[in-house]
């Protein structure tokens, strides 16, 4: 491995089409190292918020989690845009991780003593990223305008973060919540500007930003799935406690099992149910659907992390029968609570509710194959999911009627109902299910059809090849999922 090699663009947009390298982008070993590092950050953020479940703690949790997410996003974006397999790339990632470590060790006291240090490490990372984009603009003239604009977008919010270190708390929050949207949505707004979505700048943008680097869709999906897996894993690990009796089958264990079932159901919904019969992924479908898919993931993982942190406290609560604090080892007995505070109930139920809603929005952003004989269509299944999220959100109002085990059992039951309805509803009426179809008739062969809308049909494609016609890829690119001439595709 060389110390430095000249970077190249992995993929770029030109005239509405994505041109990409022939080699598939694989997940590097240091990317997996980053994921493992984030387990500790997720745990620290969630545990700090659940220690004192108040609105102020929620606000601070949101800020620190979003900032940590931005670290991960910046590293992932740089790796996806440019191919640079050398030692320099490793040192760049190491510097970013050092800044992340510096920010993380200042989170717990970040709002009393160490706020300036926490912000300083974050700004160091962001401005290092801006310098990296300026360096890429110098090395790769083809994408220079796009890189210069990206560097400016990355650099500007730092002034607001610096200002937040020198003002009182109220003004500080105002500056922070102006800087955060610029950090999170600034790159998306710049991409929209590059695409000429403003009428009076359309022609200038097309000339200036003729070449724009793009992320590998497969790599982005894989990295996002990895982050979601970390959050699901944290919610399970946070449930672990140590029993101090010979037979520890009690309410503590029951709540932990219910929490495990709940996390498994969420994992099942996200990775299998919502990707079943997928026709066009949200990122490939449209700019707006890609924006929804990317934007919904941040509140989704943030809400589920908060719910998992709250559940870890609820599991150790002794407000229900067969939950004797003496059944726990001393370390966990000191963490036990007699009554679940109302704020912790809102953290738990609100987190699960927002996570379900965001999963529904993520699912809506995709385009699915539509079986004509489906048992229950996707809108109805998602409607149930949104209704279930509303019910879970309102559960803290029944504080007097629901102790800790009742609360966890209720949320788990509602989640399982959503899962089972999705599993049964996504099947066709005549599809084999335990050897019988839904009408109770025995059937020996699975039969299921679907229809979908494609940019170009197989018949048209074969006809053009047979006749020796030239396919105009720019014309095909204009055939968006919701506009232009479409050809129907029917598959059995």
Buried (B, 14 or more C-beta within 10 A) or exposed (E): EEEEBEBEBBBBBEEEEBEBEEEEBEEBEBBEEBBEBBBEBBBBBBBBBBBEBBEEBBBBBBBBBBBBBBBBBBBBBBBBBBBBEBEBBBEBBEBBBEBBBBBBBBBBEBBEEBBBBBBBBBBBBBBBBBEBBBEBBEBBEBBBBBBBBBBBBBBBBBEBBBBBBEEEEEEBBBBBBEBBEBBBBBBBEBBBBBBBEEEEEEEEBBEBBBBBBBBBBBBBBBBBBBBBBBBBBBBBBBBEBEBBEEEEEBBBBBBBBBBBBBBBBBBBBBBEBBBEBEBBBBBBBBBEBBBBBBBBBBBBBBBBBBBBBBBBBBBBBBBBEEBBBEBBEEEBBEEBBEEBBEBBBBBBBBBBBBBBBBBBBBBBBBBBBBBEEBBBBBEEBBEBBBEBBEBBBEBBEEBEEBBBBBBBBBBBEBBBBBBEBBBEBBBBBBBBBEEEBEEEEEBEEEEBBBEBBBBBBEEBBEEBEEEEEEEEEEEBBEBEBEEEEBBEBEEE
